[in-house]
């Protein structure tokens, strides 16, 4: 079942389209810095994952193919045929799925802090069950060190709170369903099929999708580029936007 996604569209209507896919437990606000950098020359489509932000909550488990189908249904509603795509974490996994599913529609691909198979697949079903029972609150303390470094949080307490507020607002069923999609995702043996020009970006301090995990994506995709953001953890586009935006600018524009 396809979920109806909430989206925010910025930039000129006739400009090339860049779709931005968020990480688990965040919403369209994750990409404020990218909109500020690129909305003068690109039509930017930001979306909330199913069961996140203002998107529809669809009960039950889903797959990465389902999440990619949600995005394609959104783009069809918006009349977007060809697009470039940049996604963070699960958003980057959706990007890989799109590259395999609709290669003819994808111009450029940027995969940020993501994986072709996420670490410890069985743990995601366990997390999904715990979130369904307790909500997302128990995850908050672990986001420091995972989403961003403690040093960054000390320097930017307002931004850290803004990101954590997204997690607090995420419906438990939406978060849990996406956990199950992450646990089942594995395209390691299909990376060689991706034909889109691809950039991969890792946070040097990311414990969730380590630089080695991100590099393995680049190694598997023909002619893919690989970059590391110093001092950044799992949300480098939000915590080191200048570095990430420059890499995206060189790749997408």
C-alpha positions as CSV (number, residue, x, y, z in Angstrom):
1,X,0.0,0.0,0.0
2,X,1.4,3.4,-1.0
3,X,1.4,6.1,1.6
4,X,0.6,9.7,0.7
5,X,3.6,11.7,1.6
6,X,3.7,15.3,2.8
7,X,6.2,17.4,0.8
8,X,7.5,21.0,0.7
9,X,8.6,22.3,-2.7
10,X,10.9,25.3,-3.1
11,X,12.6,27.0,-6.0
12,X,11.7,27.9,-9.6
13,X,9.0,25.7,-11.1
14,X,11.0,25.3,-14.3
15,X,14.3,24.4,-12.7
16,X,15.9,21.0,-12.6
17,X,14.5,18.9,-9.7
18,X,16.5,17.8,-6.6
19,X,14.6,15.4,-4.3
20,X,15.8,15.3,-0.6
21,X,15.1,12.2,1.4
22,X,15.3,12.4,5.2
23,X,16.7,10.1,7.9
24,X,14.7,8.0,10.3
25,X,13.1,10.1,13.0
26,X,13.4,13.4,11.2
27,X,11.3,15.5,8.8
28,X,11.6,18.0,6.0
29,X,13.3,20.5,8.3
30,X,16.5,18.3,8.2
31,X,17.3,20.0,4.9
32,X,16.8,23.7,5.7
33,X,20.5,24.4,5.0
34,X,20.3,22.7,1.6
35,X,17.2,24.7,0.6
36,X,18.9,27.9,1.6
37,X,21.9,27.0,-0.6
38,X,20.2,25.7,-3.7
39,X,16.6,26.9,-4.0
40,X,17.7,29.8,-6.2
41,X,18.6,27.5,-9.0
42,X,16.9,24.1,-8.3
43,X,13.3,23.0,-7.7
44,X,13.8,21.2,-4.4
45,X,11.3,18.6,-3.2
46,X,11.6,17.7,0.4
47,X,9.4,14.9,1.8
48,X,8.5,13.3,5.1
49,X,8.9,9.5,5.2
50,X,5.7,7.5,5.6
51,X,4.6,7.8,9.3
52,X,6.8,10.8,9.9
53,X,6.1,14.5,10.0
54,X,2.8,15.3,8.2
55,X,2.9,12.1,6.0
56,X,0.3,9.4,6.3
57,X,0.8,6.7,8.9
58,X,0.4,3.2,7.3
59,X,0.4,0.4,9.9
60,X,2.5,-2.6,9.6
61,X,5.9,-3.4,8.3
62,X,7.1,-2.1,4.9
63,X,10.1,-2.5,2.7
64,X,12.5,-0.1,1.1
65,X,10.8,-0.8,-2.2
66,X,7.5,0.4,-0.6
67,X,9.2,3.6,0.6
68,X,10.6,4.2,-2.9
69,X,7.2,3.7,-4.3
70,X,5.8,6.3,-1.9
71,X,8.4,8.8,-3.3
72,X,7.6,7.9,-6.9
73,X,3.8,8.4,-6.3
74,X,4.6,11.8,-4.8
75,X,6.7,12.8,-7.8
76,X,4.0,11.6,-10.2
77,X,1.5,13.8,-8.3
78,X,3.9,16.8,-8.7
79,X,4.4,16.1,-12.4
80,X,8.1,15.4,-12.0
81,X,9.6,12.9,-14.5
82,X,13.4,13.3,-14.3
83,X,15.1,14.2,-11.0
84,X,18.3,14.1,-9.0
85,X,18.1,12.7,-5.5
86,X,20.1,13.2,-2.3
87,X,19.2,11.2,0.8
88,X,20.5,10.7,4.4
89,X,20.5,7.3,6.1
90,X,17.2,5.6,5.2
91,X,16.8,8.4,2.7
92,X,20.0,7.3,1.1
93,X,18.8,3.7,1.0
94,X,15.6,4.9,-0.7
95,X,17.9,6.6,-3.2
96,X,19.7,3.3,-3.9
97,X,16.3,1.6,-4.4
98,X,15.1,4.4,-6.8
99,X,18.3,4.0,-8.8
100,X,17.6,0.3,-9.2
101,X,13.9,0.7,-9.8
102,X,13.6,3.7,-12.1
103,X,17.1,4.3,-13.5
104,X,15.6,6.1,-16.5
105,X,14.2,8.8,-14.3
106,X,17.3,9.5,-12.1
107,X,19.8,12.1,-13.1
108,X,22.3,12.3,-10.3
109,X,22.4,10.4,-6.9
110,X,23.9,11.4,-3.6
111,X,24.0,8.9,-0.8
112,X,24.7,10.5,2.6
113,X,25.5,8.5,5.8
114,X,23.8,5.4,4.5
115,X,24.5,1.7,3.7
116,X,23.8,-1.0,1.2
117,X,23.0,-3.1,4.3
118,X,22.7,-1.5,7.7
119,X,24.5,-2.9,10.7
120,X,23.0,-5.7,12.8
121,X,19.8,-6.3,10.7
122,X,18.0,-8.3,13.5
123,X,18.3,-5.4,15.9
124,X,15.9,-3.3,13.8
125,X,12.9,-5.5,14.5
126,X,13.7,-5.3,18.2
127,X,13.9,-1.5,18.0
128,X,10.6,-1.4,16.1
129,X,8.9,-3.4,18.8
130,X,10.3,-1.2,21.6
131,X,9.2,2.0,19.9
132,X,5.7,0.6,19.4
133,X,5.5,-0.2,23.1
134,X,7.3,2.9,24.5
135,X,7.4,5.6,21.8
136,X,10.6,7.2,20.6
137,X,11.6,8.9,23.9
138,X,14.0,6.2,25.0
139,X,16.1,6.9,21.9
140,X,16.7,10.6,22.7
141,X,19.8,10.2,24.8
142,X,21.6,8.0,22.3
143,X,21.2,10.6,19.5
144,X,24.1,12.6,20.9
145,X,27.0,10.7,19.6
146,X,25.0,9.1,16.8
147,X,23.2,11.9,15.0
148,X,25.7,14.5,16.1
149,X,28.8,14.7,18.3
150,X,28.7,16.0,21.9
151,X,31.0,18.8,20.9
152,X,28.6,20.0,18.2
153,X,25.7,19.8,20.5
154,X,27.5,22.0,23.0
155,X,28.2,24.6,20.3
156,X,24.8,24.4,18.8
157,X,22.2,23.5,21.5
158,X,19.3,25.1,19.7
159,X,20.0,23.1,16.5
160,X,20.4,19.9,18.6
161,X,17.1,20.5,20.2
162,X,15.4,21.2,16.8
163,X,16.6,17.8,15.5
164,X,15.5,16.0,18.7
165,X,12.1,17.7,18.5
166,X,11.7,15.9,15.1
167,X,12.3,12.6,16.8
168,X,9.9,13.4,19.7
169,X,7.2,14.3,17.1
170,X,7.5,11.1,15.0
171,X,4.5,8.7,15.4
172,X,5.7,5.4,16.9
173,X,4.2,3.3,14.2
174,X,5.8,5.4,11.5
175,X,9.2,5.0,13.1
176,X,8.7,1.3,13.7
177,X,7.6,0.5,10.2
178,X,10.7,2.2,8.8
179,X,12.9,0.3,11.2
180,X,11.6,-2.9,9.7
181,X,12.4,-1.6,6.2
182,X,15.9,-0.9,7.3
183,X,16.4,-4.3,8.8
184,X,15.3,-6.1,5.6
185,X,17.3,-3.9,3.3
186,X,20.3,-5.4,1.4
187,X,21.4,-4.4,-2.1
188,X,25.1,-5.2,-1.7
189,X,25.0,-7.6,-4.6
190,X,23.1,-5.1,-6.8
191,X,25.2,-1.9,-6.5
192,X,26.9,-2.7,-9.8
193,X,23.6,-2.2,-11.5
194,X,23.3,1.4,-10.5
195,X,24.0,3.6,-13.5
196,X,23.3,7.1,-12.1
197,X,26.3,9.3,-11.5
198,X,26.8,8.8,-7.7
199,X,28.4,10.7,-4.8
200,X,28.6,9.1,-1.4
201,X,29.3,11.1,1.7
202,X,30.2,9.8,5.2
203,X,30.5,11.5,8.6
204,X,34.0,10.8,10.0
205,X,32.6,10.3,13.5
206,X,29.4,8.4,12.5
207,X,29.0,5.2,14.5
208,X,25.8,4.2,12.7
209,X,27.0,4.2,9.1
210,X,30.7,4.3,9.4
211,X,33.0,5.7,6.7
212,X,33.9,2.1,5.8
213,X,30.2,1.2,5.2
214,X,29.7,4.3,3.0
215,X,32.9,3.6,1.1
216,X,31.7,0.1,0.3
217,X,28.7,1.7,-1.5
218,X,31.1,3.8,-3.6
219,X,33.3,0.8,-4.2
220,X,30.3,-1.1,-5.6
221,X,28.8,1.5,-7.9
222,X,30.7,2.1,-11.1
223,X,32.7,5.4,-11.0
224,X,31.1,6.6,-7.7
225,X,32.8,9.3,-5.7
226,X,33.4,9.1,-2.0
227,X,33.9,12.0,0.5
228,X,34.2,12.2,4.3
229,X,33.0,15.1,6.4
230,X,35.5,15.7,9.3
231,X,33.9,16.0,12.8
232,X,30.5,15.0,11.6
233,X,28.4,12.1,12.8
234,X,25.2,10.7,11.2
235,X,23.5,13.9,10.1
236,X,26.4,15.7,8.3
237,X,24.1,17.8,6.1
238,X,22.6,19.4,9.2
239,X,25.8,19.7,11.3
240,X,28.3,20.5,8.6
241,X,26.2,22.0,5.9
242,X,28.9,24.1,4.3
243,X,31.0,21.0,3.5
244,X,28.1,18.9,2.4
245,X,26.6,21.7,0.3
246,X,29.9,22.2,-1.5
247,X,30.1,18.5,-2.4
248,X,26.5,18.5,-3.6
249,X,27.1,21.6,-5.6
250,X,30.0,20.1,-7.5
251,X,28.0,16.9,-8.1
252,X,24.5,18.0,-8.9
253,X,24.9,21.4,-10.5
